Amino acid sequence: MNYSLKGEKRIVAKFGTNLLTAGAERIDLEMMATLVGQVAKLHERGLEVIVVSSGAIAAGRQKLGLTRERRDIPSKQVMAAVGQSALMHSYEQLFGQHGITVAQTLLTKADLSDRQGYLNARNTLLALLELGVVPIVNENDVVAVDEIEGVAFGDNDNLSGMVANLVDADLLLLLGDVAGLYTADPIKDKSARLIPLVDRIDEGIERLAGGPSAQGHGGMATKVQAARLATASGAAVIIADGRERDIILRLVDGESIGTMFPVATTRMESRKRFLLAGLATKGRLVVDDGAVVALKEQNRSLLPAGIKAVAGDFGRGDVVDIVSEAGERGGESEKGKRIACGISNYSSSDIARIRGAHSDQIESLLGYTYGDEVVHRNNLVVL
């Protein structure tokens, strides 16, 4: 089975920590050179490539002579600060051997949490690609930590999915030290089989994803999360073992390796891709079964009658998540499960007063109206 990827033009390639270190304590320059050489060949073909690179903390640990046991946040930030420059120096030298200029791009969730920041990052990355530069993207670990709520992506898998969304990528390659998604944990179950194609990411696929990897933050679970975002944004995704010979070139040429997640939807216009990213979400609307059907199957707007509850403090024009009532009641594992997201026509306090009411009652309840819809279908993305 071929993936038919030969028409891809813009590619995001994520290199995991375990790949760049070859499972050791230090950055493996030979492995980096191999990956860079493959990207350079794509560059020669006229393809645009963005690299999302882990490894800054590992590089800093190596340069400072620290042990892996140093896991507290300040130590990680120090290692990232030292390691990021060392990592970029290596990339600059390796790409320079092929006559290619690179650009360091450090991002946090906060950078993309408003539309202006999102568009600024998008425009910068697209301008770099137009100039023939290879952007090297990483999360800004010096300032983005999990303890600061809403600031950190948490791992470079999700960051790479966001970048694919950001630049209209055709293909996202998630390259690490695992061959793809298996039917079970291949370390524990010798009968586990590689799944070559995942047509749809459902709860069964999510259950197959494992925990975090040894050195990196991400694991198969975060790769599946990234695949969900990227495929819904119009990019195909492949999870594969980056240690395979010429893996990037073979995947781009359509060879069946690893696990592929095909494009889930047609290309979205930029505002809807911004909504789908979910970075600027200010609140949550819980809706009944009728609203779920109207949104997902009938392509209709969200009306106040279908809203059961509202959470968060947001204003008119803010982005909100829309979740099913069953998902809200389904326990901690399903809490906040999104079925859609969109721009609200009303504030959280207004919605609290009009929820469950018919649209022709809005003006009498509020004293004014901004329209019959709480979220219009033109400002809504269904997942």
Secondary structure as the mmCIF struct_conf table of DSSP 4:
data_model
#
loop_
_struct_conf.conf_type_id
_struct_conf.id
_struct_conf.beg_label_comp_id
_struct_conf.beg_label_asym_id
_struct_conf.beg_label_seq_id
_struct_conf.end_label_comp_id
_struct_conf.end_label_asym_id
_struct_conf.end_label_seq_id
TURN_TY1_P TURN_TY1_P1 LYS A 6 GLY A 7
STRN STRN1 ARG A 10 PHE A 15
HELX_RH_AL_P HELX_RH_AL_P1 THR A 17 LEU A 20
TURN_TY1_P TURN_TY1_P2 THR A 21 GLY A 23
BEND BEND1 ALA A 24 ARG A 26
HELX_RH_AL_P HELX_RH_AL_P2 LEU A 29 GLU A 44
TURN_TY1_P TURN_TY1_P3 ARG A 45 GLY A 46
STRN STRN2 GLU A 48 SER A 53
HELX_RH_AL_P HELX_RH_AL_P3 ALA A 56 LEU A 64
TURN_TY1_P TURN_TY1_P4 GLY A 65 GLY A 65
TURN_TY1_P TURN_TY1_P5 ARG A 68 GLU A 69
BEND BEND2 ASP A 72 ASP A 72
HELX_RH_AL_P HELX_RH_AL_P4 ILE A 73 GLY A 96
TURN_TY1_P TURN_TY1_P6 GLN A 97 GLY A 99
STRN STRN3 VAL A 102 LEU A 107
HELX_RH_3T_P HELX_RH_3T_P1 LYS A 109 LEU A 112
BEND BEND3 SER A 113 ASP A 114
HELX_RH_AL_P HELX_RH_AL_P5 ARG A 115 GLU A 130
TURN_TY1_P TURN_TY1_P7 LEU A 131 GLY A 132
STRN STRN4 VAL A 134 GLU A 139
TURN_TY1_P TURN_TY1_P8 ASP A 141 VAL A 143
TURN_TY1_P TURN_TY1_P9 ASP A 146 GLU A 147
BEND BEND4 ILE A 148 ILE A 148
TURN_TY1_P TURN_TY1_P10 GLU A 149 VAL A 151
BEND BEND5 ASP A 155 ASP A 155
HELX_RH_AL_P HELX_RH_AL_P6 ASN A 156 LEU A 166
TURN_TY1_P TURN_TY1_P11 VAL A 167 ASP A 168
BEND BEND6 ASP A 170 ASP A 170
STRN STRN5 LEU A 171 GLY A 176
BEND BEND7 ASP A 177 VAL A 178
BEND BEND8 GLY A 180 GLY A 180
STRN STRN6 TYR A 182 TYR A 182
BEND BEND9 THR A 183 ALA A 184
TURN_TY1_P TURN_TY1_P12 PRO A 186 LYS A 188
TURN_TY1_P TURN_TY1_P13 LYS A 190 SER A 191
STRN STRN7 LEU A 194 LEU A 194
STRN STRN8 LEU A 197 LEU A 197
BEND BEND10 ASP A 199 ASP A 199
HELX_RH_AL_P HELX_RH_AL_P7 GLU A 203 LEU A 208
STRN STRN9 PRO A 212 PRO A 212
BEND BEND11 ALA A 214 HIS A 217
STRN STRN10 GLY A 219 GLY A 219
HELX_RH_AL_P HELX_RH_AL_P8 MET A 220 ALA A 232
TURN_TY1_P TURN_TY1_P14 SER A 233 GLY A 234
STRN STRN11 ALA A 236 ASP A 241
TURN_TY1_P TURN_TY1_P15 GLY A 242 ARG A 243
BEND BEND12 GLU A 244 GLU A 244
TURN_TY1_P TURN_TY1_P16 ARG A 245 ASP A 246
HELX_RH_AL_P HELX_RH_AL_P9 ILE A 247 VAL A 252
TURN_TY1_P TURN_TY1_P17 ASP A 253 GLY A 254
BEND BEND13 GLY A 258 GLY A 258
STRN STRN12 THR A 259 PHE A 261
BEND BEND14 THR A 265 THR A 265
HELX_LH_PP_P HELX_LH_PP_P1 THR A 266 GLU A 269
HELX_RH_AL_P HELX_RH_AL_P10 SER A 270 ALA A 277
TURN_TY1_P TURN_TY1_P18 LEU A 279 ALA A 280
STRN STRN13 THR A 281 VAL A 287
HELX_RH_AL_P HELX_RH_AL_P11 ASP A 289 LYS A 296
TURN_TY1_P TURN_TY1_P19 GLU A 297 GLU A 297
BEND BEND15 GLN A 298 GLN A 298
HELX_LH_PP_P HELX_LH_PP_P2 SER A 301 SER A 301
STRN STRN14 LEU A 302 LEU A 302
HELX_LH_PP_P HELX_LH_PP_P3 LEU A 303 LEU A 303
HELX_RH_3T_P HELX_RH_3T_P2 PRO A 304 GLY A 306
STRN STRN15 ILE A 307 ALA A 311
BEND BEND16 GLY A 312 GLY A 312
TURN_TY1_P TURN_TY1_P20 ARG A 316 GLY A 317
STRN STRN16 VAL A 319 SER A 324
HELX_RH_AL_P HELX_RH_AL_P12 GLU A 325 ARG A 329
BEND BEND17 GLY A 330 GLY A 330
TURN_TY1_P TURN_TY1_P21 GLU A 332 GLY A 336
STRN STRN17 ARG A 338 ILE A 343
BEND BEND18 ASN A 345 TYR A 346
HELX_RH_AL_P HELX_RH_AL_P13 SER A 348 ILE A 354
TURN_TY1_P TURN_TY1_P22 ARG A 355 GLY A 356
BEND BEND19 ALA A 357 ALA A 357
HELX_RH_3T_P HELX_RH_3T_P3 SER A 359 GLN A 361
HELX_RH_AL_P HELX_RH_AL_P14 ILE A 362 LEU A 366
BEND BEND20 GLY A 367 TYR A 368
BEND BEND21 TYR A 370 TYR A 370
BEND BEND22 ASP A 372 ASP A 372
BEND BEND23 VAL A 374 VAL A 374
STRN STRN18 VAL A 375 VAL A 375
HELX_RH_3T_P HELX_RH_3T_P4 ARG A 377 ASN A 379
STRN STRN19 LEU A 380 VAL A 382
#
